[in-house]
Amino acid sequence: MKSPHWSPRSWREKPAQQLPTYPDPEKLAAVERQLSAQPPLVAASETRRLKTRLTEVCQGNAFLLQGGDCAESFGESSRESIRDNFQILAEMAKIVSKHRDLPVVQVGRVAGQFAKPRSSQLETRNGMTLPAYRGDLINRFEFTREGRTPDPQRMETAYAFSAAKLEVLRTFSDEFYTSHEALLLPYEEALTRREEDNSWYDGSAHMLWVGERTRQLDGAHIEFARGIENPIGLKCGPDLAADELLQLIEFLNPANEPGRLTLITRMGYQKISSKLPPLIRAVQSAGHRVIWCCDPMHGNTTVTANGYKTRAFGHVLEEAKRFFEIHHAEGSHGGGLHFELTGKDVTECTGGSPEIREEHLAEGLYETLCDPRLNARQALELATQLHEKI
């Protein structure tokens, strides 16, 4: 049972980063009420089952593989695209399981990953400045004033698309879990439900994570995450100090419950060797039971001369390799990998086999609306090259 000082609304008393400003507060409140009356997208029993599986990961008896689209789109929700993403994650899991002889817990970035934090609140094109695109949950990609104005009704659309995606996913597997960044807190609050034991579960997904830009200890996102029973992920970048990490762990997992908290490191291949070991040592010394998971994507983003965001396959692979080498050297368990990927044959990340070069990015298969994703061949190649390190 959570502290009586927490409620699904208590985040509203804290400073909040990365939340849009809606022009019509009454319309927003009406949408929140409507969502609050809908059934949760996932059952609390499924979420508890995931936490049990993640306990096995925390104990070194299983491996976490988390992946999917950078940001889902309302326009790409066909059965075929859902199937392709599901299959590529399943194939990666088979590679890991075969060579490591560990069961793999598959968690998709799916059925809710419709919002993204942005480094800038505004975007300027051809002399016009408009709000940045924050994902289909919040506004539209098209660069018009109407399109970029945050619209709360998009939360209802996201709920409908998520429900439809979950229906499709359940035809492929009876044990596949969903996750997304708990970014748009009005949406998350509206889908949070109280169970008979007075515990609160966010019914928008089985697992939620708090991002690098919203993990302030006194902030709204950490406040919301600490009160729900779902497994929680915490993105950990190269600027995170050991003492701050320990405070966050104690706040998010005061009972030191295995399977509750996953630390998703995103250091960059050039910084991980110096930045990760002090964090591991601090966590070990404090006796915290957490899952260590590597996100080798977000710390390795670059922008080409012609304006395309990309990631080099070699840099992604190098960070992931160093992650496992460091954990081995520190006597810790590197328990997971977290990727942005797609089952489609896109050209968004350079390198891999066949070689994708920067000039290929402009040839029509660069489709992401936010960050570059590994394509199917790159994802499988990465799993194959990493299996000996895991």
C-alpha positions in Angstrom: 0.0 0.0 0.0 1.3 3.4 -1.0 1.7 6.4 1.3 -1.5 8.3 1.9 0.3 11.4 0.6 0.3 9.9 -2.9 -2.6 9.8 -5.4 -2.8 9.6 -9.2 -3.2 13.4 -9.1 -0.4 14.3 -6.7 2.0 14.9 -9.6 0.0 18.1 -10.3 1.5 19.6 -7.2 5.0 19.3 -8.6 6.9 21.1 -11.3 6.4 19.4 -14.6 8.7 19.3 -17.6 7.8 18.4 -21.2 4.1 18.8 -20.8 2.1 20.7 -23.5 0.0 23.7 -22.9 -3.5 23.0 -24.1 -5.4 26.1 -25.3 -8.8 24.9 -23.9 -8.5 23.5 -20.3 -12.2 22.6 -20.2 -11.8 20.4 -23.3 -8.8 18.8 -21.7 -10.8 18.1 -18.5 -13.6 16.6 -20.5 -11.3 14.2 -22.3 -9.7 13.2 -19.0 -13.1 12.4 -17.6 -14.0 10.3 -20.7 -10.8 8.3 -20.5 -11.2 7.8 -16.7 -14.5 6.0 -17.5 -12.9 3.6 -20.0 -11.5 0.1 -19.1 -7.8 -0.1 -18.6 -5.8 -1.2 -21.7 -3.9 -3.9 -19.7 -5.0 -5.9 -16.7 -3.3 -5.5 -13.4 -2.8 -9.3 -13.3 -0.8 -9.1 -16.5 1.3 -6.3 -15.0 2.0 -8.4 -11.9 3.0 -11.3 -14.1 5.5 -9.1 -15.8 7.0 -8.0 -12.5 7.4 -11.7 -11.6 9.3 -12.2 -14.9 11.4 -9.1 -14.2 12.3 -10.5 -10.8 13.9 -13.4 -12.6 15.9 -10.9 -14.7 17.0 -9.0 -11.6 18.2 -12.3 -10.1 20.2 -13.1 -13.3 17.9 -15.9 -14.4 16.4 -14.2 -17.4 17.1 -11.4 -19.9 15.1 -8.4 -20.8 14.7 -7.4 -24.4 12.8 -4.1 -24.9 12.2 -2.5 -28.3 10.0 -1.0 -30.9 9.3 2.3 -32.6 10.8 5.5 -31.6 7.3 7.1 -31.6 4.3 5.3 -32.9 2.1 7.0 -35.5 -1.7 6.9 -35.9 -1.0 6.5 -39.6 1.1 3.3 -39.2 -1.0 0.9 -37.2 -1.7 -1.8 -39.8 -1.7 -5.5 -38.8 1.3 -6.0 -41.0 3.4 -3.3 -39.4 2.5 -4.6 -35.9 3.3 -8.1 -37.0 6.7 -7.1 -38.5 7.8 -5.3 -35.3 6.6 -8.2 -33.1 8.5 -10.7 -35.3 11.8 -8.9 -35.3 11.8 -8.6 -31.5 10.9 -12.3 -31.3 13.7 -13.2 -33.7 16.2 -11.2 -31.6 14.9 -13.0 -28.5 15.5 -16.4 -30.1 19.1 -15.5 -30.9 19.8 -14.3 -27.3 18.0 -17.3 -25.8 19.7 -19.9 -27.9 23.2 -18.7 -27.2 22.8 -17.6 -23.6 20.5 -20.3 -22.5 18.3 -17.8 -20.7 14.6 -17.2 -21.0 14.0 -13.7 -22.6 11.3 -11.4 -21.4 10.0 -9.4 -24.4 8.6 -5.9 -23.8 7.5 -3.8 -26.7 7.6 -0.1 -27.2 4.1 -0.4 -28.5 0.4 0.4 -27.9 1.2 3.7 -26.1 4.5 5.1 -27.3 2.8 8.0 -29.0 4.6 10.9 -27.3 8.2 12.1 -27.2 10.1 14.7 -25.2 11.8 17.3 -27.3 15.0 19.3 -26.7 13.3 22.5 -28.0 9.8 23.6 -27.3 9.6 25.4 -30.7 10.5 24.7 -34.3 11.3 27.3 -37.0 11.0 26.7 -40.7 11.1 29.3 -43.5 10.8 32.1 -41.0 7.7 30.6 -39.2 8.0 29.4 -35.6 5.5 26.9 -34.2 5.4 24.4 -31.3 7.6 21.3 -31.8 6.0 18.1 -32.8 5.6 16.0 -29.6 4.1 12.8 -31.0 0.7 11.9 -32.3 -0.7 11.7 -28.7 -0.3 15.5 -28.5 -0.2 17.2 -31.9 0.4 16.5 -35.6 3.6 16.4 -37.6 2.4 18.7 -40.3 4.0 22.1 -40.0 0.9 24.3 -39.6 -0.4 26.3 -36.7 -3.5 24.1 -36.5 -1.5 20.9 -36.8 1.0 21.8 -34.1 -1.6 23.1 -31.6 -1.9 20.5 -28.8 -5.3 18.8 -29.0 -6.5 16.7 -26.0 -8.9 14.6 -28.1 -5.8 12.9 -29.5 -5.6 11.1 -26.2 -8.9 9.4 -27.0 -7.5 8.5 -30.4 -4.3 7.1 -28.9 -6.4 5.0 -26.5 -8.4 3.5 -29.4 -5.3 2.8 -31.5 -3.6 1.2 -28.4 -6.6 -1.0 -27.8 -6.6 -2.1 -31.4 -2.9 -2.9 -31.4 -3.2 -4.9 -28.2 -6.0 -7.0 -29.8 -3.6 -7.7 -32.8 -0.6 -8.5 -30.5 -2.7 -11.0 -28.5 -3.3 -13.0 -31.7 0.5 -13.5 -32.0 1.3 -14.3 -28.3 -0.4 -14.7 -25.0 2.7 -13.3 -23.2 3.9 -10.1 -24.7 4.2 -7.0 -22.6 3.8 -3.3 -23.6 5.7 -0.3 -22.4 6.1 3.4 -23.2 7.5 6.6 -21.6 5.1 8.0 -19.0 5.4 11.4 -20.5 1.9 12.9 -20.9 0.7 12.7 -17.3 -2.9 13.6 -17.8 -3.2 10.5 -20.1 -1.4 8.3 -17.6 -3.5 9.6 -14.6 -6.8 9.0 -16.5 -5.9 5.4 -17.1 -4.7 4.6 -13.5 -7.0 2.4 -11.5 -7.2 1.3 -7.9 -7.2 -2.5 -7.1 -9.0 -4.2 -4.2 -5.9 -4.1 -2.1 -5.7 -0.3 -2.5 -2.7 -0.5 -4.9 -2.7 1.7 -8.0 -1.9 0.4 -11.5 -1.5 2.5 -14.6 -3.6 0.6 -17.1 -2.0 2.3 -20.1 0.8 -0.3 -20.3 2.5 -3.1 -18.3 5.7 -1.1 -17.9 6.3 2.6 -17.9 9.6 4.5 -17.9 10.7 8.0 -16.9 12.9 9.7 -19.4 16.2 11.5 -19.2 14.5 14.9 -19.5 11.8 14.3 -16.8 13.6 12.4 -14.0 13.9 15.4 -11.6 13.7 14.1 -8.1 11.2 16.8 -7.1 9.4 16.7 -10.5 5.9 15.6 -11.5 7.0 12.5 -13.5 9.0 10.9 -10.7 6.1 11.7 -8.3 3.6 9.9 -10.6 5.9 6.9 -11.1 6.6 6.3 -7.4 3.0 5.6 -6.6 2.0 3.0 -9.3 2.7 -0.7 -8.9 3.8 -1.2 -12.5 7.4 -2.0 -13.2 9.2 1.2 -13.7 12.2 2.1 -16.0 14.5 5.0 -15.3 16.6 6.4 -18.2 20.2 7.2 -16.9 22.4 9.4 -19.1 26.0 10.4 -18.7 25.3 13.4 -16.5 23.6 11.4 -13.8 25.6 11.5 -10.6 25.8 8.5 -8.3 24.3 10.3 -5.3 21.3 11.5 -7.4 20.8 8.0 -8.8 20.7 6.6 -5.3 18.1 9.1 -4.2 16.0 8.3 -7.2 16.2 4.5 -6.5 15.2 5.0 -2.9 12.3 7.2 -4.0 11.0 4.8 -6.7 11.7 1.5 -5.0 11.8 2.1 -1.2 11.0 -1.5 -0.4 14.0 -2.7 -2.6 11.6 -5.0 -4.5 13.4 -7.0 -7.2 11.6 -6.5 -10.6 10.3 -3.1 -9.7 13.0 -0.9 -11.1 15.0 -1.1 -14.3 17.9 1.3 -14.8 18.1 2.0 -18.6 21.5 3.5 -19.2 22.0 5.7 -22.3 25.6 7.0 -22.1 27.0 7.0 -25.6 29.8 4.8 -26.8 32.5 7.4 -26.0 31.3 8.0 -22.4 30.1 4.7 -21.1 33.5 3.4 -19.9 34.0 6.3 -17.6 30.4 7.1 -16.6 28.8 3.7 -16.0 31.3 2.0 -13.5 30.8 4.6 -10.7 27.0 4.1 -10.9 27.3 0.4 -10.7 29.6 0.5 -7.7 27.3 3.0 -5.9 24.2 0.8 -6.4 26.1 -2.3 -5.4 27.4 -0.7 -2.2 23.9 0.5 -1.3 22.5 -3.0 -1.8 19.8 -2.0 -4.2 18.2 -4.7 -6.3 17.7 -3.3 -9.8 17.8 -4.5 -13.4 20.6 -2.9 -15.5 19.5 -2.5 -19.1 21.4 -0.8 -22.0 19.9 1.6 -24.4 22.7 2.1 -26.9 20.6 4.3 -29.2 19.9 7.6 -27.6 23.5 8.5 -26.6 24.7 8.0 -30.1 22.5 10.3 -32.2 24.2 12.6 -34.7 22.9 14.9 -37.4 24.2 14.8 -41.0 25.2 17.8 -43.0 21.9 17.7 -44.9 19.9 17.6 -41.6 19.1 13.9 -41.0 19.3 12.6 -37.5 21.0 9.2 -37.6 22.9 6.7 -35.5 25.9 4.7 -36.6 25.5 0.9 -36.3 29.1 0.6 -35.1 28.6 3.1 -32.3 25.4 1.3 -31.1 27.2 -2.0 -31.2 30.2 -0.6 -29.4 28.2 0.9 -26.5 26.3 -2.4 -26.0 29.5 -4.4 -26.0 31.1 -2.1 -23.4 28.0 -2.3 -21.3 28.3 -6.0 -20.8 32.1 -5.9 -20.4 31.8 -3.3 -17.7 29.2 -5.3 -15.8 31.3 -8.4 -16.0 34.3 -6.5 -14.7 32.3 -5.1 -11.8 30.7 -8.4 -10.9 27.3 -7.1 -11.8 24.6 -8.5 -14.1 23.9 -6.7 -17.4 20.3 -7.8 -17.6 18.8 -6.2 -20.7 18.9 -4.3 -24.0 16.5 -1.5 -25.1 16.3 -0.6 -28.8 14.4 1.7 -31.2 13.8 -0.6 -34.1 11.3 -1.5 -36.8 10.6 -4.6 -38.8 10.6 -2.5 -42.0 13.5 -2.1 -44.4 14.2 1.6 -43.6 17.4 3.5 -44.0 17.6 5.6 -40.8 20.8 4.3 -39.1 24.0 4.1 -41.0 26.2 1.1 -41.2 25.4 -2.6 -40.7 25.3 -5.1 -43.4 24.5 -4.2 -46.2 26.3 -0.9 -45.6 24.0 2.1 -45.3 25.7 5.4 -45.9 24.7 9.0 -45.2 23.7 9.6 -48.7 21.2 6.7 -48.5 19.2 8.6 -45.8 17.7 10.9 -48.4 16.6 8.2 -50.8 13.0 7.8 -49.6 13.2 5.1 -46.9 13.8 7.5 -44.0 10.3 7.3 -42.4 10.7 8.0 -38.7 8.9 11.1 -37.4 11.4 11.5 -34.5 14.5 9.4 -34.0 16.3 6.9 -36.3 15.5 3.2 -35.9 17.4 0.1 -36.6 15.9 -1.8 -39.5 15.2 -5.5 -39.4 18.5 -6.6 -40.8 20.5 -4.3 -38.5 18.5 -5.5 -35.5 19.2 -9.1 -36.2 22.9 -8.5 -36.9 23.2 -6.6 -33.6 21.7 -9.5 -31.7 24.0 -12.0 -33.4 27.1 -9.9 -32.7 26.1 -9.4 -29.1 25.1 -12.8 -28.0 28.6 -13.8 -26.8 28.7 -10.7 -24.6 25.4 -11.1 -22.9 
